[in-house]
Amino acid sequence: MSVRAAHNTPIYLTADVRAIEAAAAAAPNPPQLMERAGLAAAEVAREAAGGNGKPVLVLAGPGNNGGDAFVLARHLKQWWFKVTVVFGGEGGNLSADAGAALHAWRAAGGEIAKELPVSRDWGLVVDGVFGIGLEREITGRYAEWIEAINRLAAPVLAIDVPSGLQSDTGRVLGNAVRARHTVTFIALKPGLLTLDGPDHCGEIHLRTLDLDARALRPASGFLIAREVLATVLKPRLHNSHKGDYGSIGVIGGDHGMVGAALLAGRGALKLGAGRVYVGLLAPDAPLADAMQPELMIRSADEVLKLTNLNSLAVGPGLGQGPDAAFYLRIALESALPLVLDADALNLIATDIQLAKLLGSRRAPTLLTPHPAEAARLLAVTTREVQNDRVGAATRLAARLNGLVVLKGAGSVCAAPDGTWHINTSGNPGMASAGMGDVLTGMVAALLSQGAEPKTALLAAVYLHGAAADELVVRGTGPVGLTGTETIEAARSLLNHP
């Protein structure tokens, strides 16, 4: 999936998009949004179809998404494309705008088919079956249409959202169109960007229809994009030393899990931290990291007694024993910015006192749960978290009084004030052990160098995924990609954003 949009581009839930449409309709001389949407989609379709002269198949649904499809078909016909339109609804049941679009298609000489034609060599298939706000599972004729679309070899363009994809959550409702392109209107929707959205949307083309969405409706959600990297850190002065770039303490690495803490330490060091102390719980811990001797290996107790730390990262390989809970309590009681991951989160989920300490902290706290950890913290199932990733992340941020990144496809970052961001960098190669440990170290590194906490989280999340993307472009992965490899690529991108 790729999105051509800038950092902090707004993202709206369906209810907000409806409110924007209503506000635009109530204005003097209201815009003809369906005509604008259909033309915008037709322009994307013309580019996607290319000049091969093959016919275009347009599937129109029973709602306003179908109306957009009729407008698209009319423009393509005017541009001399051979267009076949299949409409499964009843003209008399359409809204006024969609009914007018159907009439205009017929007035332009267009015909309507009720059934999918026998397979042909289509140059493009346009999915205009269902749009935003779909809540029920698709069955019957339309389910058959979606299955047929997904079997075709032709490229698919989805209008507003691939049919069958829930636009607020990214859930697949039974079955969903797998598009090569999605042209979405007015604003981005979270379901395009997270959970199953990235596997179904292809390249996302945003068309605002000449509406200023933010002027009509304040936004709570935003996109994380590459521009965040250029603002996270100030340029370094020649006259500086390691103390200017912070000292980090990493607490974790119980028996059999030392590597997790070392990965976090390496991630912190190579993203610019001046000093990194790794406090290990394992009694048989190594005295040094042979692959990264610059890391200062100590016991957890020794690191937590240091007075020169600028931030703490707790959780990678921490375990859930009494010692782990003891050291986590010390970290929570400190006045240092704190990054919590892995077993630190699992301990908080099961210990009321630790949770209370977390909620009462005044120093910045940044939490990096994966869906199962988030589920434990919210006392729900992992499926419930995944079925509403934005809602889960925002609830966690409010409940735990911290900045949260809910990791996964389309990681969601949320703040206690209710604002949230969705990241679009990253690829399936990141589904490997150690990736989260590296992210923890990266977040701590940016914090230690003076980045504002929210910006540090957003930049680290984007950088983490972008590093993995860069490695795939170079031919490394996605299969077999490792967290260690992403550290080097992330360092390069941070220095050359």
N, C-alpha and C positions, 0 to 999 in steps of 0.2 A: 504494500500500500504506500502511496505517496500523496502528499497534500501540498498544493502550491498556495501557501498562506504564510503570513508573517507571524512572528512571535507576538503573543497577546491578542491574536485574532479571536473575537468572541465566539463562544459556543453556547447554543441555547437548547433548552429542553423543548419538547413539543408544545407545551402550554404557553411558553414564552413566544415561540414562533407564531402561534395562533393570535396571541395578543398583539404582536407586531403587525400581522396582517390586518387585524381589526382596526388598529390605530391608523394604518395607511388608508383603509377603506373609508374611515370617518373624516378624512381630511377633505378640504375643498378640492374639486377636480381629482378624485381618487384615481390612482394608476390602474391600468388593466393588467393586474399581476399575472393572470393566466397567459395572456398574449406575450408578455415579457418573458415569462418562464419558458413557454414553448419555443420562442425564437432563440433564447439563450441555449436551450437544449439542442435545437436544430443546428446551431453553429458548432457545438461540440460534436454532434453526430456527423456533420459534414467532414470534419477533420478526421474523426475516427474511422469513417468509411473509406476515406481515401478516394482515389480516382480510378478504381478498377472496373467501374461500370456495373458491378453486381447489384442486384436488388436489395432493398432494405425491408426488413420485417418489423412492423410496429405492433406491439400488443398493448391494447388499451383496457384498463380496468373500469369498474363501475363508479368510481368517484372522481375527484378533481385531478388525481394523477392521470386518469384516462383523458381528461380534458387537455392537460398539458401535452399528452401524446398526440391528440388530434391536431393541435396547433403545430407541433413539430412535424408531423406528417405533411401538413399543408405546405409548410415552407420547403421541405425537401422536394416535394413534387414541383413546386415553382422553380426549384433549382435543377430540375430535369432528372432527379433521381426516380427510379422505378420503385414505388412504395406499395407494399401490401399491408393493410390495417386489419387486425383481428380485434373485434370488440365483443366481449362476453356479456355485457349488461343490456339494459333496456334504456333507450333514449329518453323515454318519459320519466325515468327515475333519476336522471342526472340533475345536478344543480344548474342554476340559470347559466352560469359561466361555462360549465362543461357542455351543457346542451347547445349553447351558441357555438362553441368550438366544433362540435360534431356537425352542426348545420353548415358551418363555414367550410369544413372538409368536404362535405357532399356537394356544396355549391361550387367548389373548385374542381369538381369532376372526380373526386375520390370515391372509392367504393369501400364497402364494409363486408368482411367475412366473419362468420360466426365460429368457425372451427379453424384450427391450425392447418395450414396447407401441407400437402405431402412434402417431405423434406426437399429443400432446394439448396443451391449453393449461394447462401446469403452473404452479402458484403458486410452487413451489420444487423444485429438484432437489438431493438429498443424495448426495454422493459418499462412499461408505463402502467403496470397492473395495480400495485398498491404503493401508497406513499407513506408519509410520516404518521405516527400515532396508532399504527396497527397494534392491537392487543390480543386478538384471537389467533389460534393456530389455523393455518390455511389448509383447507380440505377440498375435495371434489375437483371440479373442472380446473380451478386456478392452481391447485397443487399439481395437477397433470401438466399444466402449462409450464410451471417452474421446472419440473423434471425435464420437460422437452427442451426448454431453453438451455439448461445445463448440459444436455447431451450434444447440442449443436457445436460445430467447430468454429462458427463465426464469432467475432468479437461481440461482446454485449455491452450496451450502454444502459445504465439504470437511471431513471429520472427521480431525482430527489433522494431516494434511498432504495437499495435493492429490495424487491418485493419479498416479504417474509422476514425481513430484519427489523427488529423493534428499534425505533429511532432514538429512544432515550437510553437504552441499556446495551444494545448490540446483541441481544438474544435472538437466536433463530427460532421462529415460531413454526415448528414442524419441518419446514424446508424453506430455503431462501435462494434467490438467484445469486450466482457467482458472476459478477460483472468484471469486465476489464477496465471500464470507466464508470464513474458515477458523477453526474452533474447535480449539485445540490443548491438550493435556492435560499436567498436571504442571509443565511448564516450556517455555520457548521453545526451538526448535531452530534451528541456524544456517542450514539450508537454506531456511527460511521467509523469511529476512531478507537473503540475499545472492545474487549471480549471477542466476539465473532466478526465484528465489523471489518477489521483488517483483512480477513480471509475472503470477504465477499464484495468489497467496494472497488478494488483495483485502484486506479488513479482517481483522486477526488478533485473535481473542478468546482470551485465555489463561484457562484454568480449571485451578486447581491440584489439584482433587479433594480438597481439605482435607489435602493432604500438605505438610509442610515439607521441600521438596527439599534445601535447604542442610543441614538437620540430618541427612539421610540420606546425602548425598553432597556433599563440598565442590565448589564450582564454580570453573572456570577462565575461563569466558566470561561476559560481561555485556553488557547493552544500554546504549547511549548515548542519553539522552533530555534533554529541555529543562532539567531541573533542574540540569544541569551548569553552565549559564550563570550561575546565581545564586551559584555558589561559586568561580568561577575568579579573580575579582579582588576586592580589598578596596575598600570605599568610599573615594573620594578626599577628602582633607582640603582645607578652604579654603586653609589655609596650606601651599601646595605650589607647585612650579615644574616646568618641563619636565625638569629633571635627575632628578626623582623617578620619572619614568616610562620611563627607559631610553633608550639610544642604540643604534640598529641599523645594522649595515653589510650592505648587499645587494651581492653580487658576481655580475656576469653581464653580459648585454647586449653580446655581440660583434656584429660587423658584420651588419646585417640583422635582428638580434634584440633591439635596444635596448628595444623595447616590453615584452618579457617582464620585464626587470629593473624597468622603471618601474611595471608593474602590481604587482609584489611590493612595491615601495616604497610605492605608494599604499595597498595593503591594510594594510601595517604602520602607516602614518601615521594612517589613519582608524579603526584599531582601538586607538588610544591611545598609541602610542609617542611619547616626548617629542621625539626627533630621529631622522631617518632619512637616512643617507648612502647614496647609490647609486653604487657603484664600477663603472664601465663599461669594458669591454675594447675597444670599437669605437674606432678612431682618429678617426673622423669623428663622434663622439658629440656630442649637443647640450650646450650649456652649462647649460641649465635645462630643466625639464619645464614646458612652457607651460600644461598643464592642471592641474598641481599644483606651483606654484612653491615651496611649502614644502620640497620635497625638495631635499637638498643633493647636487648632482651632482659627482662627483670621478672620477678614474681609479681603477681597482681597486687599484693600488699605493698610492695616497694613503689610501684607506679602510683598507686592511690595516695601515697604520702608525699609525692613530689609537689613542690610549690610553684613550679614554673610552667605548669600546663595551661594551655589556652582552650582546649576542648577534650572531651572524652568520647570514646566509642566503645560501647559495651554490648556484648552478645555473641560475636562470632566464635563458635565452638565453646561457649560458656558452660554448657551443661545445666542441669536443674537441681543440683545437689545443694546441701546447706551452705557450702562455701560460696557457690555461685550467688545464692540469694543474699548472703552477707555482703559480698562486694557490690552487688547491684544496689543494695540499700545505701551504701556509702556514696556511690555515684549519684543516686537520686537526691541525696541530701547535700551534695556539693552545689556551689554557685556557678559551676562551669557549664557552657553549652554542651549538650549531651546528644549523641546519636545512639539510638537503641535498635537492635536487630535480633533476629533469631531467638535464642533461648532467653534473652532478657525480656522479650515480649511474652514468651510462654510463661515465665515466672510471674509477670505482672498479671496475666490472665487468671492465675490461680491463687494469688496472694492479695487479699484485700488491703493489707497495710502498704504493700509496695504500690498498689494502684492509687491509694490515697496520697502517698508521697509524690507520685508522678503528677497527679492532678493539682497539687499545691505548689509545684515548682514555679519560680519566677524567671529563672534563666531559660533560654531557648532549649526546647526538646524536639528532636526530629526522629520520627519513627519510620521504619522501612519494612512493614510486614508483607509477606506474600499472602494469598487469599486464605490459606488454612490458618495462619497466625492471626489474621484479621478476624476470622470467624471465632477463634477462641476468645479474643479480646471483646467481641461483641456478644458472645454467648449465643451464636446462631450457627447454622451449617455453612460449610464452604459454598454450597450451591446458592444459598441465599445471598452470600456476599457477591458471588459472580453474577447473579441475576440482576443486581443493581450496584455496580461498582462505584459509581459516583455517589450514590446515597450512602454506601458503606464507608467510603473514605471520609465523607463530610461528617458522618456520625462519630467516627473514630476521632477525628481531629477535635470536635467539640467535647467529647466525653473525656479525652485524655489530655486536653489542654496543650496540644502540640501540633507541629506540622507533620503530616503523614503522607507517605507515598505508598499506595496500594499497588504492588508490583504485578506485572503480567502484561499481556498483549494490550497496549494502550494504557500504560501506567497512569494512575490518577493521583495527583498531588492535591492535598486539601489543607486548608488553614482553619483555625478555630472560628474565624469570622464568617465562615460559610463560603468563601471563594474557593475555586478549584481549577486545576489545570490538567490537560491530558497531553501526554507525550506520544509522538509518532515515530521516534527513532527506535531502532532495534529490530531484531529478526529472530527466527526460531532457534538459531544456534546458541542463544543465551539461556536456553533451557538446559543448563548443566550446573553441576555442583561447583560452588565457589563464586558464582557471579554475584550473589547478594553480598558476600563478604567484601568483594572488591568495591561494590557501590558504597558500602558503609565507610570504608576508608576514604573514598573519593569525597563524600559529603563532609567528613571531618576535615579533610585537607583544605577545602574551600572555606570552611568556617574558620580554621586556624589562621588563614591569611587575610581575614577581615571582611569576608563577604557577608552581606546581610543574610540572616538565616534562610528566609524564604527563597531568595535568589540562589543561595548555595544549593538548596535542595533541587530547585528546578534545573539549574545548570548541570549538576551532577547526574541527575536522571537522564537529561538529554544527552550529555557527553557519553555516558555509559552505553546507551543504545547506539549512538552515532559511531563510537569506536568499533562496536561489533559490525555495524554496516560497512565501515571502511575496510575491515578485514575481509569481509565477504567479497567486496569489490576487487580486492587484491588477490583473491583466490584461496583465502583461508576460511574454511567453513562454507555454509553454516554447520554441516555435520562435523562434530568433533571440536568445535570452537571451545576455548577454555577461558576462564577468568583471567589467568595470567597473561594471555595474549592481548586481552582488551586493555590492560594497563598501559602497555607501550603505545598503542594506537590512541588512547585517550590523552596521553601526555602530548603527543604530536598535535592533536586537534586543539587542545587547550592553548598551545603556543602559536598555532596558526589557524584561528577561527575563521 
